[in-house]
Every structure is written in structure tokens, then in C-alpha cells.
Amino acid sequence: MFVLSFFYLYLSPHTLSLSLILSCPLPPQGLESCLKGPDNYNSQVLIEATVIALTKLQPLLNKDSPMHKAVFWVAVAVLQLDELNLYSAGTALLEQNLHTLDSLRVFNDKSPEEVFMEIRHPLEWHCKQMDHFVGLNFSSNFNFALVGHLLKGYRHPSPTTVARTVRILHTLLALVGKHLNCDKFEVNSQSVAYLAGQFQSQSYTLTPLTHTLC
């Protein structure tokens, strides 16, 4: 799917260095599958393997690596795909990304929106296609667009993925309040989207999804 093309374009130049850090090869077939999209079962497995490798890689990257912030958009792109296994892998990638950046104190002075929209500029052409494809506009409202992707996690058949989705929303609440020095449950223009997402959790978990995420 075209929305994952930046995944391929961004990661391809780094494949060798990533493989050395991981002590195992990142399969070029996986990156090519990210460019084409999950057109069959084998390509889905390759994309999932690549996403899992990225998840394990993040804590090992140099703290100044530009990949830390860019990986967020890779995770978002994976979340928009209507594949259960890929969605689960995408939430794991997103959770690790938020925790890694938080440990680097990236959010002490900037909100998640400021951090990620800044790194989005080189990827804007691809990200705008993603926004159009899923009907969620990060440029208009970053926080509600992100929650829109995460709400699907409440309907995932895997309890692990549902629990991870809840953790991610709690993490985001804490992060949007960090640079404002306020309680994570304080209502403000940035936290209201994540608070609304948590209110939706009970109704979504009452109707678990078995076949599709849409």
C-alpha cells in the first residue's frame, strides 16, 4: 500500500547499519513489501518481521539518531493497515517508540505533536496520502487523528493488543501533560482527545473484532 512507501524509502539506506546493530539481517524483501503493501500472506509476514525488528532496535540506537522520531510515522502507517497481525506489531512499535523518546527526555519541553509534526516535514508527501486514505488529518488535529488510529485497538481480538492500546493512551496522556507540568488527567486542548479515547474503551471492548479492523 502506498502509505508505507516512505517506510521503504527511509529505511533502505540504513539497512546495513540496522542489520549490524541487530546482529541479524533486515530482509530487503521486507522493505520491498512495505513499499508494495501486504498483497499476500508472505508479504504480511515480512512486514511484520521488519516491524518487530525495528521495535527491538530502538533502544539500541544512538540517542541522537533521527530514526527515533521518524519511526513514529512508520508505526502510524502500520496501524492504518487492515491486518490484525500488523496492527498488533504496529502498536508494539508505537509503544516502544514513545517510551524510548520519553527516556531521552524529548517530551520535557515539547508536546508529542510538536516533536512528531516537526519530523514529518521530509515525509509530508507520503503522510498526506496516508491522511487522505484513512480520513484522518494529522495536520488539522494531531491528537484526535492519533486516537482515531488507536480506537481500532479496543476491538482487536488479542487481549494483549487491547491492553497495549490502553497503555499507549495512558502514556500519551502523561506525555502531553509533561511539558505543561500538569496532571495527566487535567483537561486541556491536547489531552481531551486521549481522555475521549479512554471513555470509548468500554463500549469498544464489548464488541470484539474477529475479522477486520474496519
Backbone torsions as a table, in degrees:
resi	resn	phi	psi	omega
1	MET	NA	140.8	-170.0
2	PHE	-63.3	-25.0	-177.1
3	VAL	-68.1	-15.9	177.7
4	LEU	-96.3	5.7	-176.3
5	SER	-64.7	-31.7	179.0
6	PHE	-68.4	-25.6	174.9
7	PHE	-56.1	-51.4	179.5
8	TYR	-64.5	-47.4	-175.0
9	LEU	-65.3	-36.3	-178.2
10	TYR	-78.9	-39.2	-173.4
11	LEU	-84.3	-28.1	-175.2
12	SER	-52.9	-45.5	-180.0
13	PRO	-65.4	-18.1	-176.0
14	HIS	-102.8	4.6	-173.1
15	THR	-57.1	-44.1	-177.5
16	LEU	-64.4	-48.8	-178.5
17	SER	-65.3	-36.7	177.6
18	LEU	-64.4	-42.2	-179.2
19	SER	-63.4	-38.6	179.3
20	LEU	-65.8	-40.9	179.7
21	ILE	-65.3	-41.0	-177.8
22	LEU	-79.8	-9.8	-175.3
23	SER	58.5	25.6	175.2
24	CYS	-157.8	153.9	-175.4
25	PRO	-75.4	138.5	166.3
26	LEU	-84.2	115.7	-172.4
27	PRO	-64.7	124.5	176.6
28	PRO	-59.8	-27.9	177.7
29	GLN	-63.0	-33.3	178.9
30	GLY	-66.0	-41.4	178.6
31	LEU	-67.2	-38.5	178.1
32	GLU	-65.5	-36.2	177.2
33	SER	-66.0	-32.6	176.9
34	CYS	-65.2	-34.4	179.1
35	LEU	-69.4	-41.8	-175.9
36	LYS	-83.0	-29.4	-174.2
37	GLY	98.2	163.4	-175.9
38	PRO	-77.0	78.6	-175.7
39	ASP	-80.9	-16.0	177.0
40	ASN	-153.3	175.8	-175.1
41	TYR	-61.0	-42.6	-178.1
42	ASN	-61.6	-41.9	-179.9
43	SER	-68.1	-33.2	176.3
44	GLN	-62.4	-42.4	179.3
45	VAL	-63.7	-40.5	179.6
46	LEU	-65.4	-43.3	177.9
47	ILE	-63.8	-43.6	179.8
48	GLU	-61.3	-41.9	179.8
49	ALA	-64.0	-39.6	179.8
50	THR	-66.7	-41.7	178.9
51	VAL	-64.8	-41.8	177.8
52	ILE	-62.7	-40.6	177.5
53	ALA	-62.0	-42.1	177.9
54	LEU	-62.7	-38.6	179.4
55	THR	-61.0	-42.8	179.3
56	LYS	-72.9	-26.8	-177.0
57	LEU	-72.3	-36.9	-168.1
58	GLN	-51.9	-46.9	179.9
59	PRO	-64.8	-16.7	-177.4
60	LEU	-92.4	-11.6	-178.4
61	LEU	-70.9	151.9	172.2
62	ASN	-58.3	140.3	-175.3
63	LYS	-62.3	-21.4	179.9
64	ASP	-93.9	3.7	-177.6
65	SER	-65.1	132.2	177.3
66	PRO	-68.7	-13.6	-179.1
67	MET	-66.6	-26.7	-177.5
68	HIS	-53.4	-50.0	-176.3
69	LYS	-77.7	-35.4	-179.0
70	ALA	-66.2	-30.6	-179.2
71	VAL	-61.7	-27.0	176.4
72	PHE	-54.9	-45.1	-177.8
73	TRP	-72.6	-27.3	172.5
74	VAL	-63.3	-45.1	179.5
75	ALA	-61.7	-43.7	179.2
76	VAL	-61.2	-41.6	178.8
77	ALA	-62.6	-38.7	178.7
78	VAL	-67.3	-37.5	-178.7
79	LEU	-63.5	-28.9	-176.3
80	GLN	-78.6	-9.4	178.2
81	LEU	-77.6	141.2	-177.3
82	ASP	-88.4	55.8	179.2
83	GLU	-130.8	124.8	-173.0
84	LEU	-59.6	-48.7	-177.5
85	ASN	-65.2	-39.6	179.7
86	LEU	-68.4	-36.8	178.3
87	TYR	-62.6	-43.5	179.3
88	SER	-61.2	-45.5	178.4
89	ALA	-63.7	-36.8	179.3
90	GLY	-64.9	-39.8	178.1
91	THR	-66.8	-36.7	177.2
92	ALA	-64.2	-41.2	178.1
93	LEU	-64.0	-43.6	-179.8
94	LEU	-64.3	-45.0	-179.5
95	GLU	-61.5	-45.3	178.9
96	GLN	-62.9	-39.6	-179.9
97	ASN	-61.8	-45.3	179.8
98	LEU	-64.7	-42.8	179.8
99	HIS	-66.4	-40.2	180.0
100	THR	-64.2	-47.4	179.9
101	LEU	-65.5	-35.9	177.8
102	ASP	-65.6	-39.6	178.5
103	SER	-65.7	-23.5	177.3
104	LEU	-88.8	3.1	177.6
105	ARG	63.2	29.9	-179.7
106	VAL	-66.7	-31.1	-174.8
107	PHE	-94.4	7.1	-179.8
108	ASN	-66.2	-33.4	-176.1
109	ASP	-118.4	-8.8	-178.6
110	LYS	-133.6	149.5	175.7
111	SER	-77.1	160.0	175.2
112	PRO	-55.0	-38.1	178.9
113	GLU	-60.3	-45.0	-179.9
114	GLU	-64.8	-42.4	-177.6
115	VAL	-63.4	-49.1	-171.6
116	PHE	-83.4	-31.2	177.5
117	MET	-71.2	-27.3	176.9
118	GLU	-66.1	-42.9	-179.0
119	ILE	-77.7	-13.6	-177.9
120	ARG	-72.1	-22.9	-173.9
121	HIS	-53.3	-46.8	178.8
122	PRO	-65.8	-19.4	-177.4
123	LEU	-106.3	12.2	-169.5
124	GLU	-57.3	-41.4	-177.1
125	TRP	-60.3	-43.6	179.9
126	HIS	-72.3	-40.6	-177.5
127	CYS	-66.9	-35.6	177.3
128	LYS	-64.4	-36.0	175.9
129	GLN	-63.8	-40.4	178.3
130	MET	-63.6	-44.5	178.8
131	ASP	-58.1	-45.4	-178.5
132	HIS	-65.6	-39.4	-175.3
133	PHE	-65.8	-39.9	-175.5
134	VAL	-100.3	-6.2	177.7
135	GLY	75.3	24.2	177.4
136	LEU	-124.1	125.9	-172.9
137	ASN	-108.7	105.6	-179.8
138	PHE	-69.5	-28.2	-179.9
139	SER	-69.3	-35.9	-179.6
140	SER	-77.5	-44.8	179.2
141	ASN	-153.1	93.9	-176.2
142	PHE	-56.0	-48.3	-172.1
143	ASN	-67.0	-44.2	179.2
144	PHE	-69.5	-34.4	177.5
145	ALA	-63.6	-42.3	179.5
146	LEU	-65.8	-42.2	177.4
147	VAL	-62.0	-36.8	178.1
148	GLY	-57.9	-36.6	176.0
149	HIS	-72.0	-37.2	-174.9
150	LEU	-76.3	-25.3	-179.4
151	LEU	-59.4	-29.8	178.3
152	LYS	-63.0	-25.8	-179.1
153	GLY	-65.8	-26.6	178.3
154	TYR	-67.7	-23.5	-177.2
155	ARG	-101.5	7.9	179.9
156	HIS	-72.3	139.4	-178.1
157	PRO	-68.7	-16.1	-179.6
158	SER	-88.0	119.4	177.5
159	PRO	-59.1	-31.0	178.9
160	THR	-63.3	-43.2	179.8
161	THR	-69.0	-39.0	177.0
162	VAL	-61.2	-47.2	-180.0
163	ALA	-62.8	-39.0	178.8
164	ARG	-64.9	-38.3	177.9
165	THR	-60.8	-43.2	177.6
166	VAL	-61.7	-43.1	179.2
167	ARG	-62.5	-40.9	-179.3
168	ILE	-62.5	-42.7	179.0
169	LEU	-64.2	-40.3	176.2
170	HIS	-63.6	-41.0	178.4
171	THR	-62.0	-45.8	-179.8
172	LEU	-62.8	-38.2	176.1
173	LEU	-60.2	-43.2	179.1
174	ALA	-66.5	-37.6	-176.6
175	LEU	-71.5	-38.1	-179.8
176	VAL	-70.5	-22.6	178.4
177	GLY	-90.0	-15.4	-174.0
178	LYS	-63.1	-51.9	-176.8
179	HIS	-72.9	-14.7	177.3
180	LEU	-93.6	-6.7	-178.3
181	ASN	56.1	45.4	178.8
182	CYS	-129.9	165.3	179.0
183	ASP	-64.4	145.1	-175.5
184	LYS	-67.2	-20.1	179.3
185	PHE	-95.5	5.4	175.4
186	GLU	-72.7	132.4	-177.2
187	VAL	-81.0	124.0	174.7
188	ASN	-149.0	179.6	-174.0
189	SER	-62.3	-24.2	-178.6
190	GLN	-93.7	-32.6	-175.3
191	SER	-85.7	-20.2	-172.2
192	VAL	-60.4	-34.3	-180.0
193	ALA	-64.3	-42.8	-177.4
194	TYR	-74.8	-32.8	174.2
195	LEU	-65.3	-42.2	177.6
196	ALA	-63.3	-38.2	178.3
197	GLY	-62.6	-37.6	178.5
198	GLN	-69.7	-34.3	177.9
199	PHE	-64.7	-26.5	-179.5
200	GLN	-80.6	-12.8	-170.9
201	SER	-60.1	-40.9	-176.3
202	GLN	-66.5	-44.7	-178.5
203	SER	-66.8	-34.1	-179.8
204	TYR	-73.1	-37.8	-177.9
205	THR	-73.0	-14.9	176.9
206	LEU	-75.5	-17.3	-179.8
207	THR	-126.2	73.5	-176.7
208	PRO	-61.0	145.6	-178.9
209	LEU	-89.8	136.8	-178.0
210	THR	-116.4	-22.1	-174.5
211	HIS	-125.1	-39.8	-175.1
212	THR	-142.2	159.3	-179.1
213	LEU	-94.9	2.5	-179.3
214	CYS	-111.1	NA	NA
